[in-house]
Amino acid sequence: MQVRDVMTKNPSCCLTSETIEAPKAIMLSRNIGFLPVLDVKTGREVIGVITDRDVLLRASAKGGGRDRTLVAECMTRHPVCCDETDSVEYAAQRMEESQVRRLPVLDSKGQLSGVISIGDLIRHDALKAGQLRDLLSAVSAHSSLTLRAPEVLAAR
């Protein structure tokens, strides 16, 4: 089974130039916690992702006027992606290795065509039980990476 068979097509997204109020509103209205971030200059090229956690932690770490914080300041750059022609097993492997629950999906031109999530894999019964268990275990494991406010890092 290929990623294109189970992915969410035409996902919501935001631009680097927007304030974080834009992804907050989209996430709230659509009950989602993840958005691909597109470069305002190129249109559909994914240059990052932003999660509800990014908005909460990174924007808060910047202090004050969170509503003026740009998506570009809070997003995760160079996200792990997959292609719509990849197998669902490969996408799951990418999620597992990177400890992420969702991946932007790219078309043959390298542009955003969808998002695949663990929920998509479950809904479409795309993985064997053991594969799903391993994936959930891997993405739920505590990472050695921690997100710290810039002022905390500077003080070290």
N, C-alpha and C positions, 0 to 999 in steps of 0.2 A: 504494500500500500504506500502511496506517495503522500508527501506533505500536503499537496494541493487538494487531496481527497478529504482531508479532515480540518484544514486550517479555517480560521475565520477570515473571510474575504472582505476586502475594502474596509480595513479597520480604521477607527478614529485615530487621528494623529495630531501633532502640534508642530509649531515651527520654533526654531532657535530664538527668533527675535521677539516672541511673545513673552509676556510676564507669566509667572506661575499661576496667576488667576485663571488663565485659559485652560491649562490641563486640569486644574482643580475642578472647574465647572464641568468639563467633559467627563471626568471620572465620576463625579457626583451624579450627573444626569444619566449616565449609562451604566452605573454600578460596576465600574471596572477600576483596576488599580495599576494599569500599565499603558503607556502610549509610546509608539515610535516617534522619534523627533526627526523632522525633515529639515534640510538646509533650505533656507528661504531662497537662495540663488538657484538651486538645481531642481527644485520641485519635489520629486519622489525619491531622492537619494536619502537613505537612512544614515544619519551621522551620530545618532544617540538614541537612548531610551530614557523615559522618566517614569518613575513609579510613585504611588501615593507615599511611600516611605521616603523617597528622595525629596518630595515636596515638604513633608513634615520635618525631616531631620536636617537636610542641607539648607533649606530656606530658613529654618529657624536658627540654625547656626550662624547665619549671616547677620542676624539681629534685626531689630527695627523693621520698618517698611517692607515687610515680606511681599506685599502686593506689587512692589516695584522690582522685585528680583526677577531676572530673566531666566527663561528655561535653559538657555545656554550655560548659566552659572550653576544649575542644579542637576543637570542630566548626567547620565553615565555615557561617556564617549566611547566610540569604537565597540558597539555592542556585538555580542555573538549572534550570528544570523544563520539561516539555512536557506536553501533554494527550494522552490516549489516542486522540483523534480526529485529531491532527496527522499529517501525512504523514511518512514516514521521512526524506524529503529535508529537511523542516523541522527535524526532530530532529537530523539530521546537521549542518545549518547552525548550530544552537544550540551543538552540541558544538564545532564548528570555531571559531566566534566566541569562545567562552569557554575554549577550550583544555582541555576536560574529556572524559573517555572514557566517562562514564556520566551519565545524567540520571534523576532521579525522575520518574515519570509520574503525573499527576493525573487523577482522574475528573471528571465534570461537576459534582460538589460541591466540587472543589478538594482532595480527599483522596487519599492515596496509594493507587494501584492497581497499580503496578508499577515496574520499572526497565528502562531501555533502555541497552544498552552497544554499543560498537563490535563486540564479539563477537556480539551478537544480530544486528546488521546483516550481518555476514559469514556467520553460520550460515544465515540466511534468504535470502541472496543478494539483499538488499533494495536495494542501490545498484549503479550502474554502476561499472566498474573505475576510471574517471577520478574519479568522485565519492569513492570509497573512498580512492584515492591522495591526493586533496586533503585529506580529513578526517584521515587518518593523519599526513600531513605537518604539518598545522596543530596537532594536539594534541601532536605530538612536538617542536615547536619550543620553544626555550628562551624562557621568559617573562621579561619585564623585572621581574616581581614576585618578591621573595624573602621567604622566611619567616625572621624573625629572633626570637631570644629576647627577651622583654620587657625584660630588663636591658640588652641590647645597644642597643635602641631608646632606653631611658631615658638611657643614657650619652652620647647624641649631643647 
